[in-house]
Amino acid sequence: MEERINELEMHYMQQEVTIQELNEIVCRQELIIGQLQRDFAALKEQFLVMSPSISQNSDQEEPPPHY
């Protein structure tokens, strides 16, 4: 009986370590995803500033300066 309890305790301890490791991985991924979202938003904004005609209808587009 005591051997079985020790085995269960060891199994529980291994699960606790695994859960902690997975939690740390998820936390790091959350930080990375947040940074990627901010980077994407910045790139999208830069793209829209550089190429406004792509994001607008041709009716809304200003004529080129040579007209």
TORBABA-50726 format. One record per residue (C-alpha): residue number from 1; chain; x, y, z. Coordinates in Angstrom, 3 decimals. Layout:
N
<drenke nr="NUM" kette="A" east="X" north="Y" up="Z"/>
...
***
This chain:
67
<drenke nr="1" kette="A" east="0.000" north="0.000" up="0.000"/>
<drenke nr="2" kette="A" east="2.766" north="2.436" up="0.901"/>
<drenke nr="3" kette="A" east="4.558" north="1.650" up="-2.338"/>
<drenke nr="4" kette="A" east="1.389" north="2.480" up="-4.269"/>
<drenke nr="5" kette="A" east="1.051" north="5.802" up="-2.411"/>
<drenke nr="6" kette="A" east="4.689" north="6.651" up="-3.172"/>
<drenke nr="7" kette="A" east="4.112" north="5.816" up="-6.827"/>
<drenke nr="8" kette="A" east="1.047" north="8.068" up="-6.938"/>
<drenke nr="9" kette="A" east="2.955" north="10.881" up="-5.233"/>
<drenke nr="10" kette="A" east="5.767" north="10.592" up="-7.778"/>
<drenke nr="11" kette="A" east="3.267" north="10.620" up="-10.618"/>
<drenke nr="12" kette="A" east="1.589" north="13.688" up="-9.121"/>
<drenke nr="13" kette="A" east="4.941" north="15.480" up="-8.754"/>
<drenke nr="14" kette="A" east="5.808" north="14.751" up="-12.393"/>
<drenke nr="15" kette="A" east="2.448" north="16.134" up="-13.470"/>
<drenke nr="16" kette="A" east="2.996" north="19.283" up="-11.417"/>
<drenke nr="17" kette="A" east="6.370" north="19.844" up="-13.093"/>
<drenke nr="18" kette="A" east="4.833" north="19.289" up="-16.529"/>
<drenke nr="19" kette="A" east="1.975" north="21.672" up="-15.781"/>
<drenke nr="20" kette="A" east="4.422" north="24.353" up="-14.621"/>
<drenke nr="21" kette="A" east="6.572" north="23.913" up="-17.742"/>
<drenke nr="22" kette="A" east="3.509" north="24.138" up="-19.992"/>
<drenke nr="23" kette="A" east="2.315" north="27.225" up="-18.140"/>
<drenke nr="24" kette="A" east="5.675" north="28.924" up="-18.704"/>
<drenke nr="25" kette="A" east="5.544" north="28.053" up="-22.404"/>
<drenke nr="26" kette="A" east="2.012" north="29.446" up="-22.740"/>
<drenke nr="27" kette="A" east="3.038" north="32.655" up="-20.960"/>
<drenke nr="28" kette="A" east="6.023" north="33.120" up="-23.294"/>
<drenke nr="29" kette="A" east="3.815" north="32.437" up="-26.316"/>
<drenke nr="30" kette="A" east="1.314" north="35.018" up="-25.107"/>
<drenke nr="31" kette="A" east="4.079" north="37.623" up="-24.951"/>
<drenke nr="32" kette="A" east="5.332" north="36.650" up="-28.398"/>
<drenke nr="33" kette="A" east="1.823" north="36.781" up="-29.887"/>
<drenke nr="34" kette="A" east="1.257" north="40.214" up="-28.363"/>
<drenke nr="35" kette="A" east="4.505" north="41.478" up="-29.881"/>
<drenke nr="36" kette="A" east="3.633" north="39.964" up="-33.251"/>
<drenke nr="37" kette="A" east="0.220" north="41.651" up="-33.166"/>
<drenke nr="38" kette="A" east="1.831" north="45.026" up="-32.434"/>
<drenke nr="39" kette="A" east="4.412" north="44.477" up="-35.183"/>
<drenke nr="40" kette="A" east="1.691" north="43.493" up="-37.646"/>
<drenke nr="41" kette="A" east="-0.375" north="46.571" up="-36.794"/>
<drenke nr="42" kette="A" east="2.671" north="48.793" up="-37.304"/>
<drenke nr="43" kette="A" east="3.501" north="47.155" up="-40.633"/>
<drenke nr="44" kette="A" east="-0.108" north="47.443" up="-41.745"/>
<drenke nr="45" kette="A" east="-0.110" north="51.138" up="-40.881"/>
<drenke nr="46" kette="A" east="3.151" north="51.673" up="-42.777"/>
<drenke nr="47" kette="A" east="1.770" north="49.803" up="-45.755"/>
<drenke nr="48" kette="A" east="-1.403" north="51.893" up="-45.791"/>
<drenke nr="49" kette="A" east="0.636" north="55.105" up="-45.608"/>
<drenke nr="50" kette="A" east="2.912" north="53.979" up="-48.445"/>
<drenke nr="51" kette="A" east="0.144" north="52.580" up="-50.663"/>
<drenke nr="52" kette="A" east="-3.104" north="54.390" up="-49.931"/>
<drenke nr="53" kette="A" east="-4.552" north="53.594" up="-53.372"/>
<drenke nr="54" kette="A" east="-4.613" north="49.887" up="-52.570"/>
<drenke nr="55" kette="A" east="-6.859" north="50.474" up="-49.585"/>
<drenke nr="56" kette="A" east="-9.176" north="53.015" up="-51.240"/>
<drenke nr="57" kette="A" east="-11.666" north="52.876" up="-54.078"/>
<drenke nr="58" kette="A" east="-10.570" north="54.441" up="-57.335"/>
<drenke nr="59" kette="A" east="-13.313" north="57.085" up="-56.876"/>
<drenke nr="60" kette="A" east="-11.717" north="58.220" up="-53.618"/>
<drenke nr="61" kette="A" east="-8.193" north="58.254" up="-55.011"/>
<drenke nr="62" kette="A" east="-6.629" north="61.628" up="-55.694"/>
<drenke nr="63" kette="A" east="-5.344" north="62.194" up="-59.225"/>
<drenke nr="64" kette="A" east="-1.589" north="62.061" up="-59.708"/>
<drenke nr="65" kette="A" east="0.244" north="65.408" up="-59.509"/>
<drenke nr="66" kette="A" east="0.814" north="65.612" up="-63.278"/>
<drenke nr="67" kette="A" east="-2.952" north="66.113" up="-63.978"/>
***
